[in-house]
Amino acid sequence: MSAHVDFPVCLRLNGKRVLLVGAGNIADERSQQLVDAGAVLRVVAPNVSPAIRRLAEAGRLELAERPYAAGDVRGHHVVFVATDDRRVSEAVADEARALGIWVNAADIPELCDFTLPSVGRRGPIVVAVSTSGQSPALARRLRKQFVEQVAPGHVQLARLTGWLRKKLPAGAERMRLLKQLVEGEAGELLTRGERKAAWVRVRAALETFGEKQ
């Protein structure tokens, strides 16, 4: 039987209620990622790190300093478990699945409804590498290599095209223009850091776009 293949997605958790059970280094990383994504985060753990406590004191998450209890999962859209106690992980996963809530249990692939890629960010650009839960260390190594290839010009190009998507009317002509900017000379110049020359090409492309409307 061939190994399963994960289906990659990017979740928009802004305003969504998310539960994180557990503490430690993994929980520290998860909690920061989740609040940065705008999740309404609740952390349940008998002992928490200074990092999680600071987030709680800043009002960025809700903290319940106690062991996990049945019923904690209710009312959440997604659940994360980051504890060394497998019994706790299994109890959380069982409750979540019974309620139809997706769960991720750190380092226990068989308890996961989804796995987490190794993620790196440069502005709006997100680089995510997954090994379908088989080798997180390799995913981290590859992610670092890929992120190093994202230049400031790539970030500027992403923000420029995002701005243009909001300003220009939708349609085939807009798609053509954005593709031209990304794949053409303007994109290459921005990537190399030649902003003035790039903007000359961008303005010329916008003028041509206006003439075709």
N, C-alpha and C positions, 0 to 999 in steps of 0.2 A: 504494500500500500504506500502511495506517495505521501510525503509530508503535506500538511495543510498549508495553504497560502493565505496570509492575512489580506483583508481588503482595506487599503489605507484611506483614512478620512481626516479632516481637520474639524474638530468640534468647536462650535461657537457657544461658549459657556457663560457669556456675559448675562448676568441676572439669573442664572440657573442655580438651584440649590444643590450643593455638592457636599457629600460626607467623606471625611478622611479619618480612618480609624488607625491609631498607632502613632508612634513618635520615632525619634532617631534620625539618622542622616537622610534616609530616603524620604521620610515624612517632611523634613525641612525643605528638601528640593521640591517635592510635590506641592506643598502648601504655598510656596512662593510662586510657582508656576501657575497655580490655580487662581490665586488672588490677582496676579498680573493679567490673567485672562478674563477677569471681571466676575468670577464665580462668587456666589453667596456661599462661603465656605464655613462648614462646622467641623471642628476637630474634636475627636473623643479619644482621650488617652489618660492613663493614671499619672504619667509623668511626661512633661514636655520640655523641649529644648529652649534655651534663651531666644533663639530665632523665632520660634512659633509664639512664644510669650510676647515678644515685641510686636508681632503682627496683631495679636489679640488686643494688646494695650492701645495700639493705634486704631483699633476699630475695623481692621481689615478682615477679621474672621471672628467667629464665635467659638469659644473654647469651653469644653466640658472636661475638667480634670478628674476623671474617674474611669474605671474599666468599661468596656463596651457592654451594653445591655440589650436584650431583645427589645425590638421596637425602635431602636435608634435609626434604622434605615428608612423608616416611613417618612414620606414627604420630600424625598430627595430624587433628583433626576439621574445622578451618577454616583457611584460609591467607589472609593479607593481604600485599600487596606495596605498598611505598611507596618507590620508587626512581626516579631520573631516567633510568636506563639501560633503554631499551625491550627490549634483548636479554635482560636479566636478567628483566624482567617476563614476557616471552614464555616463557622457559625455565621459570620457576616455574609459570606458568599451564598450560603443556603437561604438566608432570610431575603437577601436582595433578589435572588433568582425567583423565589416564591412570589415576590411582589412584581416581577417583571422589570426590575431595575438592573441596568448593566453594572458589572463590577469588575475591578482590576485588583488583583492581589499580587503584591510585589514578590518576584522570584518564585511564584507558584503558577506556572502557565496553565495547568489543568483547572485552576479555579477562576481563570480570567475569561470574560466575555470579549475582551479586547486587550491588546497589548499596546505598550507605549514606545514609540520610536525614540531614539536619541536625537534631541532637538538643539539646533543652534539658530540664533537670530541675528540678522543685520537689518535694522529698521523693519520695513514691512516684509522682508524676505525671510522665509522660514525654511531651514534645511533640516529634513527629518530622515533618519536612516533606521530601518527596521530589519531585524533578522528573524522576524516572526517568533520572538521570544527565545531563540536558540542560543544567541551569543551577544548579550548586552555589551560586553567589553569590546567586541569587534565593531558593533554599531557605534559606540562612542569614538573609537579610533577613526573610523571612516568619516563620521560627522565632523570631527575636527579638521580633517584634510579638506573636506568639501567647503566648510565655512571659510577656510583660509583663502579660497578662490573667489569669494564674494567681495568685490572691491567697492569703495565708496561710490564709484560711478554707477554700479549696478543698483545701489540703493536709490540714487538720484533718479535713475531711469524708471525704477518701479514707482516712485512717488509721482513723477511726471505723467506717466501713462495712467496712473490711478486718478490724477486730477483731471486729465483730458477725458476720461471715461465719464466723469460727472458733468463736464462742461459741454461736450459735443453730443449732438443727437445720435441716438442709437441707429445702427444699420450697417450694411455691408461696407459703406465708404469709411465709417469710423473704424471698423475692424481692419480694413486695408491700411489706413493711416497708422494705427497703433502697431501693426505688424511691421510696417515700413520703418517706424522709429526704432523699434527694438532690434530688428535684424539688419537694418541698413547702416549708413555711415554715421548718422546721428548717435545711434546706440554705441557704435564702436568708439566714437570720439569721447562720449561721456564716460565709458568704461576706462579709457586711458587717462581720464582727468582733464581733457581738453574742453572745458565747459563753454568758452566763448565760441569756438568753432562749432561745437555741437548745437548751440542755440541758433546759430545762423541757419543750420539745416532744419531745425525744428520750426522756426518762423516761416521758412520757405514752404515746408510741408503744410503748415496751417493755412497759408495763403492759397495754396493749391486746393486744399479741402474746401475753403470758403467759396472758391470759384465754381466748384462742382455741385454746390447745394442749390 
